[in-house]
Amino acid sequence: MDKNQNPTVYTGDIAAERIDPAKEYTVENQEIVFSKEQHAIWADLYAGIHQPYLLEHLCHEYHRGLDLLELDPLHIPTVAHLNGHITSRTGWRIERTAVRYTLADDWYKKFAQRVFLITDYLRTRDQMEFTPEPDMFHDIFGHLPFLTQKFYADIEDKFAPAYMKATPEEKEVIKRLAWYSTEFGLVVQENRFKVFGAGIISGRKELTRTIMEFYRLGRDNVIDYTRPIFPQLNAHFLANKTNLHRIIDGVNALHQKGQMSSADQGWNVVLSLYQSLGIKQDGIFGGEVIIVPFDIETIARIPKTVYAFNPMLFVCESLERMDELLESYLGPIAARI
């Protein structure tokens, strides 16, 4: 950020932090030594989420992957351990990076090589419930159990070929599609909403907030869990699509002013939009998370700073359907000459 720029102004842009080969880890020094406190933070993060009342809301594939990855609950794993459990199964490999955030172009170049980057940064004690930037616990605990499995590797394989051939406008949509599938996606399994996205899984606050919305939908008679839930959710979505898009456009208008707030912050931004737009806080709008079907048109409208619009989560009726929807957008772009 420019030192003369008002630090309270939030445009949603991530400060450019390109991968500098001179500062990156080499093949020889991928393994680093962590402190006792870092291992203790890892252990507490792991234990905080590895609870039956939370795990029951995670999709089946995550449970299978966690078993396959064989993480040590008490110690941060080595890169050798991760690659030993992933590469032979899916062909992907793990590399450590010194970069916390990197431009998407750099990230997708690594994806094209089937390399998944994990940062060397671990959140601090004051960020145990939620970290505003992805750390190694998010990378490893959230994503890598999935990367032991072919279906997930196949999904990840779709993004880079399309991104490399996309227009600037399409690249923004591709980033959103990745965010609302592999980072913050939901799926229906056994007629229940289940968490798929690594960003939800690895953040206790995000996970509990999402689970609370599952229960609220039943409590407020929005969803009847004794009947098929996806058709019900889709009906609510179609009935409220105009208002959903009005909310998204309202957030976009705030971004275009150069900031993501007035006097409001976080979820209060959305609540203020409800009031100004005359949208009643009930039905799918009655909680702190808006859950709607995975809809590419709606996702494409979301502002570039998806980080400021996490109150909306998208659910697919199955992981197979998620794969089909992603392919419908990414496939034709990747196939261009």
Order of alpha helices (4+ residues) and beta strands (2+ residues): alpha-alpha-alpha-alpha-beta-alpha-beta-alpha-alpha-alpha-beta-beta-alpha-alpha-alpha-alpha-beta-alpha-beta-alpha
